Amino acid sequence: MSRFSRLPTSLPLRILLILLGVGQIVGTVGLVGYLSFRNGQKAVNDLASQLRHELTVRIQQELESYFATPHEINRLNANAFTQGLMDVPGAAYGESQLYQQMKIADTLALVYCGSAQRGEFFGILRSPTDGSLELTYSNQSTGFLRQFYSLDVQGQRTFFLREADTRYDSRQRPWYKAAAAAQKPAWTDVYIAFTTRLPNITASLPVYDRSGRNLLGVCAADVVLPEEFRTFLQQLEIGESGQAFVVDRKGNLISNSTNEPLMREDGDEVRPLLASESEDVLVQKTANFLADRFDGFEQIERSQQLTFDVKGDTQFLEVLPFQDGFGLDWLIVVVVPESEFMAQINTNTRNTVLLCLAALATAIAISVLTARWITRPILETAKASNRLATGDLNQQVDPSPTPITEINALATSFNTMSAQLKASFEALRHSEATNRAIVDTIPDLMILAKGNGTYLDIIGGDDAPGHPTLQPLLPGQTVQDSLPPDLAQKRLYYMQQALKTGQLQVYEQHLQVDGQSQDEEVRILVMSEDEVLIMVRNITARKRAEAALRIAEENYRSIFENALEGIFQSSPDGRFINVNPALAQIYGYDSPEEMIQNIENISEQLYVDPAQRQQFKILLKTQDAVQDFEYRCFCKDGSIIWTQIDARAVRDDEGHILFYEGIVQDISERKQREAKLRQQLEDLKIEIDQQKREHEVATLTSSSYFQEVQQEIETVNIDEFWS
């Protein structure tokens, strides 16, 4: 004891803290390093086995989910085909169902059905260029050439896009033959798609009539393998050089985690790439090992974990058969070099040692710093705390260094707390004043009420801007005291719903205040277990504005629909966007819809002289408006009429023309009257000229000179004259 008494009073705690910190870290570092080194090798095999199994199971699950969807879609489409909800032979309707399926199942490239009658085809295609959805079909009306149409957001066909140059017979396609031969759901082998020229696999299902005896056709769904499933394989964590791939029983590479092409061109023929032909050495060696070990891929019947060597490096391998019950029979293969695991373990061991050493150094430094300051006036801190508790917020303690770091930190924390507490009280007073000012300016009536409908506090009331009430509201009143019975019952219902669900309740009510109709929006917010905040907003002006807007819209629609003149909106590329019944009638169409659908090129289909359409567009581009523009146009029945148009160009904020709109009048009768009038003028001119000549003759014969000549002629003897 005498030996310890000679030491400074502050040293024991400091030395003890240092020794405890350093001893704990040194022991931890030694133990962790020893265990890491001893157990590292054993963990390699366990980790490799676990990783292989986990990866193969994940791939199996992904394949199951990936290839289950096409068969479900085929079942739905087959039912629609049988029930007549989809017109496969005629392609007149049914694309909306296929469109919705393609929007949901983004892994599908094509959903379609083929008819057994003449091989008709009907489906929705995902464009390989931009991913847009297109309707495609072929039948007798198209000469069995595939035609493609764009679709709107509802899945309805809009514009014709293109036409294939070869005849298409669904009955001759592999997907049709596979399902028809199996008489049940089936998968095709991997093949090159007719449209996309990409490697596909197709799920197909035969469709029978309601008797179940007669084949109506086949419904199918295409999956583009390299574009979708490969992404999943590439995202698997298999180390830096590990690989995962899927092969069929023939050894064809279905997909893998590399970026190499999965198809190989042999001259003019394109075929799937064999796994043994892979450019990746690990994939190639693994495929050769499995083929040699089991005498072909067909002999692998269960999941197996194996090892083999590639250039002296041990490879961990797991192969798992995958079968979906519809014909798919593939193998899932995961291979990881042993070096991947050892490198990771060595790295982890090295990192552990470095971290332990860093922790040791940090602990020593912290222990030394902690032990250097061990005293602090506790009493001063306690007294300051008592004064603070009595409401004196201007309290600070001396933060001078002490041998006890904890107490020194306590003093600093106390000073910080005192300053923050003082600032918080100041902020609270400021916040209360701000909130009160905000509440006073809010035009809403706010009521704090209990769950039974008793008012606790009212903000606003008769003095709230725009919120006259039925009667003055006072704390202690109830909902029944302030509202008519029906509205009171409604408010109590929503109050209970708010308390029950904890969610904001919003509803509207209509009442009479001082003989005036008033519309209000009521919001009920839960404040506590049995208290709610009721906010009432006068929305009378908004309701009147909405009603006026509806009336204006109805008036505009009425004018548009009932106008005697034709009214239109058209795009610069030559399609009608909107037309009224009068315009459709002028051009001989039964409805505006028929006119919009049938006229795809205004210049070519409507104008007798397409150059006039170009002149019309130039005038709108340069002048933004055109008046009294006359042109001849074709009607639906091929007849020609005269029309007059007044139009303007509608532009966006940047000055680009969005569309044209205007008024069209049939002036054929006026043109006929003008032509008739011109003819009458010509006839009148001829008549006037004839009358003028007759008058001149009459004037000549009545003159005295003509009379004298006539008399002389009468006195002449003709016979003597000629003799």
Buried (B, 14 or more C-beta within 10 A) or exposed (E): EEEEEEEEEBEEBBEEBBEEBBEBBBEBBEEBBEEBEEEBEEBBEEBBEEBBBBBBBBBBEBBEEBBBBBBEBBEBBBEBBBEEEBBBBBBEBBBBBBBEBBEEBEBBBBBBBBBBBEBBBBBBBBBBEEEEBBBBBBBEEBEBEBBBBBBEEEBEBBEEBEEBEEEBBBBEBBBBBBBBEBEEBBBBBBBBBBBBEBBBBBBBBBBBEEEEEEBBBBBBBBBBBBBBBBEBBBEBEBBEBBBBBBBBBEBBBBBBBBEEEBBEEEEEEEBBBBBBBBEBEBBBBBBBBBBEBBEEBEEBEEBBBBEBEBEEEBBBBBBBBBEBEBBBEBBBBBBBBBBBBBEBBEEEBEEBBEEBEEBBEEBBEBBBEBBBBBBBBBEEBEEBBEBBEEEEBEBEBEBEEBBBBEBBBBBEEBBEBBBEEBEEEEEEEEEEEEEEEEEEEBEBBBBBBBBEBEBBEBBBBEEBEBBBBBEEBEEEBBBBBBBEEEBBEBBBEBBBBBBEEEEEBEBEBEBEBEEEEBBBBBBBBBEEEEBBBBBBBBBBEEBEEEEEEEEEEEEEEEEBEEBEBBBBBBEBEBBBEBBBBBBBBBBBBEEBEBBBEEBBEBBEEBBEEBEBBEBBBEBBEEEEEBEEBEBBBBBBEEEEBBBBBBBBBEEEEEEEBEBBBBBBBBBBEEBEEEEEEEEEEEEEEEEEEEEEEEEEEEEEEEEEEEEEEEEEEEEEEEEEEEE
